[in-house]
Amino acid sequence: MTQKRKQYSKQFKFKVALEAAKGVKTTNQIASEYGLHPNQVSDWKKQLLAEGPELFNRRASREQREQAAQEAELYEQIGRLKMELEWLKKKATQFS
């Protein structure tokens, strides 16, 4: 019979990785305490340390999203105005 893989929540992973990053206990102690493999604890710790600085970069990413949305809106407006101009040019040639 096959065994299903365990899936852990983000909060649990963060808790374990933070505890490992603190360095109070060894990786093996943390792994045995939570019933995990030491490699898994090490992986989560590496991921936390690698992606940690991105947590404080949310403000910049929000500004980038807002700027991208504004750019998309402006490009849409440019496209509409360009179509109207072409239509007006076509109609103006009919009257001259």
N, C-alpha and C positions, 0 to 999 in steps of 0.2 A: 504494500500500500504506500502510495506516495505521500510525502509530507508537504503541507503548504508552507510557503515562506512567510515568515512573520513580517508584518508591516508596522513600523513605529511612527508615532506622530511627530510632527515638527518640534513640538514642545519637549517631548521626551528626548529627542536627539540633541536639542539645544542644551537641555539640562545636563545630559551625560557629557557632551563635548565641553561645556563650560567647567564642569567639575574636573575633567581631565586637563583642561588648560590651566586651571588654578595650580595644579601640581601638588596639592596636599596629599593625595593618595596616588599610588602607582596605577598604571593602566590595568595591570592584572587585578588589583584590588577592586577597581571600579567595575571591571568586566564581570568578576565573580559576584559582586554585590547586585548587579542588575541582570545577571544571567545572559551575558553577551560574550562574544568572542573578542579577545583583546585587539585583533586587527580592526574590527568594526569600530571600537572606541577610538583607535588611532586615526582611522579614516574620518570619523566625524570631527575629531579635534583638528585635523589638517584642514578640513572644509571650513570649519568655523574661523580658523585663523586666516585662511585665504580670502574668505568672503566678508570678514568682519568690517573692513574699512568701507565697504559698499553700503553698509547700513546707514552710515552718516552722510551718504551722498544722495539721499532721497530728494532733498530740496533741488539739487541741480537737475535730477532726472525729471522732476515734476515741471520745472521751468522748460526743459527741452520738449516735453510732451505738449505743453501749452503753446510753445513757439511753433512746433510742427503743426498743431491744429490751426493756428492762425495762418501759417503759410499755405496750408491746404485750402482754407477759406479764400485767401487772396488769389491763389491760382484759379480757383473756381470762378471767382468774380472776373478775373482777366479773360478767361475762356468765354464767359457769357458776353462780355463787352466786345470781344473780338468777333463773335458770331453776329451780334447786333450791327457792328460796323460793316461787316461783309454784306449783310442783308440790306442795309441802307445804301451801300454803294451800288448793289445790284438794282435796287428800286430807283435810284437816282439816274442811272443810265437809261432807264425806260422813259423818263420824263424829259431828257435832254436830246 
